Amino acid sequence: MSTMRNLGISMLLAAFWLCASGSQSAAQTDTTTDVGTTFTSLFSFADTNGEAPVGALVQATDGNFYGTTVEGGAIGDGTVFKITPSGTLTTLHSFDGTDGFSPEGALVQATNGNFYGTTAFGGANGKGSVFEITPNGALTTLASFNGTDGEFPEAGLIQATDGNFYGTTYRGGANKLCPPRRTLTCGTVFKITPSGTVTTLASFGEEGGSVPFSPLIQATDGNFYGTTPSTVFKVTPSGTLTTLAIVSSSYAGLVQATDGNFYGTTEYGGNDACDGGCGTVFKVTPSGTLTTLLSFASSANPAAALIQATDGNLYGTTGVGGANNDCGGSAPGPIGCGTVFKVTLSGTLTTLFSFDSTDGSGPEALVQATNGEFYGITDGGGASEACNSQGVVGCGTVFNLSLGLGPFVETHPGSGAVGVAVNILGTSLTGATSVTFNGTAARFTVASSSLITTTVPAGATTGEVKVVTPSSTLSSNVSFQVP
């Protein structure tokens, strides 16, 4: 959910959803700033090439990053873009309404090499769409929602182990149980095949919460997990929806950490030094035990998902707050431009960087690239003045943050049986001499400096994938799961 641009809306939603329960530990707070960081502003959007990127970047098999902007482009309906690690941006597609508009979720690169995503609005019925786009920018609308099968998919998709895509819509579905007056539909969980057949798996209402804004994740148990503004939920591949925990104002997705638990953020709640609370980081076990790891001590409003980096810590952003108060625009008072932070699994917080509007404001979710560095976007701020109207300052940015973490490899997909094709994404892979799956050697082809293609070898078991290159041995950021 966009932060600086949606602050007023979020505060109203927070007032509506503000209630939390569950097992909570004493919150830990620490405003220490880590100075051992290198920040680089890579690109400032300028309206015609996009405005207000919200969905996280995805690093593709060609080593570049791909993303979307909610607004801007040829007619202002949003874009799909590619950006190199050094900051050269190419607009791949500008939406025109008929093929959707306002793509707010992150893209996912599927096993066929193409990208899949959603638009929150537009399409044939005006209720949002699912699209496929090639790395060269050829876009195909796969499905347009009609209300009964969902409407307004604000979150992006994931590709599950069955090869299909799964996502959420924040309205539509079978249940008209949501405010006001319990007359509005409450949203759905859906499945869509690569060819575009949509199946509604679950409709929110009495169970699971309602109005999901965030994407799903598929956990190691094969089930899907996500959040609504008031719940953490689980849904099986067959569509059984269960409420795991009650939370307050959670608009971001979850991450399953290496300890098997789920971690997320709430935009409000926690420390009452802020109106409605300054926001929290929480942990939920697979069985549903909720623990608040930390409550932010001042304006923060974390609205983006956390990621777990290769050092085992969690990293995220706050939409406001930080050391630089004045972000301009219509934001009420000196609330700050946002931060990047690190938090340990036990709840110790370190602020890594504070934005100052010239380098961005309202940071969204991060991605750790295979070179070990972090890349992200802000939905406002930056060098361009093309979007400076109606209280908005800047069109948004793309940035890089280096913390000295080393390179690694990433497998696509993250699981598979013997014989399943696997892409290994990395950096400086040319000349690789060995690929192993938890110690079992695999035959492989070096397709480029950023891509190795292979298959799961006979005898492979769950564990790290390792690639030996002329300069180093690279390990996968997570264990590859062999059923």
Stockholm file with secondary structure:
# STOCKHOLM 1.0

chainA/1-483         MSTMRNLGISMLLAAFWLCASGSQSAAQTDTTTDVGTTFTSLFSFADTNGEAPVGALVQATDGNFYGTTVEGGAIGDGTVFKITPSGTLTTLHSFDGTDGFSPEGALVQATNGNFYGTTAFGGANGKGSVFEITPNGALTTLASFNGTDGEFPEAGLIQATDGNFYGTTYRGGANKLCPPRRTLTCGTVFKITPSGTVTTLASFGEEGGSVPFSPLIQATDGNFYGTTPSTVFKVTPSGTLTTLAIVSSSYAGLVQATDGNFYGTTEYGGNDACDGGCGTVFKVTPSGTLTTLLSFASSANPAAALIQATDGNLYGTTGVGGANNDCGGSAPGPIGCGTVFKVTLSGTLTTLFSFDSTDGSGPEALVQATNGEFYGITDGGGASEACNSQGVVGCGTVFNLSLGLGPFVETHPGSGAVGVAVNILGTSLTGATSVTFNGTAARFTVASSSLITTTVPAGATTGEVKVVTPSSTLSSNVSFQVP
#=GR chainA/1-483 SS CCSGGGHHHHHHHHHHHCCCCSCCCCCCCCCCBCCCCEEEEEEECCBTTBBCCCSCCEECTTSCEEEEESBBSSSSBCEEEEECTTCCEEEEEECCBTTBBCCCSCCEECTTSCEEEEESBBSTTSBCEEEEECTTCCEEEEEECCBTTBBCCCSCCEECTTSCEEEEESBCSSCEEETTTTCEECCEEEEECTTCCEEEEEECSSSSCSCCCSCCEECTTSCEEEEETTEEEEECTTCCEEEEEECSSCCSCCEECTTSCEEEEESSCSCTTSTTCCCEEEEECTTCCEEEEEECSSSCCCCSCCEECTTSCEEEEESSCSSCCCCCTTCSSSCCSCEEEEECTTCCEEEEEECCBTTBEEEEEEEECTTSCEEEEEEECSSCCTTCCTTCCCCCEEEEEECSCCCCBEEESSBCCTTCEEEEECSSCTTCCEEEETTEECCEEEEETTEEEEECCTTCCSBCEEEECSSCEEEBSSCBBCC
#=GC SS_cons         CCSGGGHHHHHHHHHHHCCCCSCCCCCCCCCCBCCCCEEEEEEECCBTTBBCCCSCCEECTTSCEEEEESBBSSSSBCEEEEECTTCCEEEEEECCBTTBBCCCSCCEECTTSCEEEEESBBSTTSBCEEEEECTTCCEEEEEECCBTTBBCCCSCCEECTTSCEEEEESBCSSCEEETTTTCEECCEEEEECTTCCEEEEEECSSSSCSCCCSCCEECTTSCEEEEETTEEEEECTTCCEEEEEECSSCCSCCEECTTSCEEEEESSCSCTTSTTCCCEEEEECTTCCEEEEEECSSSCCCCSCCEECTTSCEEEEESSCSSCCCCCTTCSSSCCSCEEEEECTTCCEEEEEECCBTTBEEEEEEEECTTSCEEEEEEECSSCCTTCCTTCCCCCEEEEEECSCCCCBEEESSBCCTTCEEEEECSSCTTCCEEEETTEECCEEEEETTEEEEECCTTCCSBCEEEECSSCEEEBSSCBBCC
//
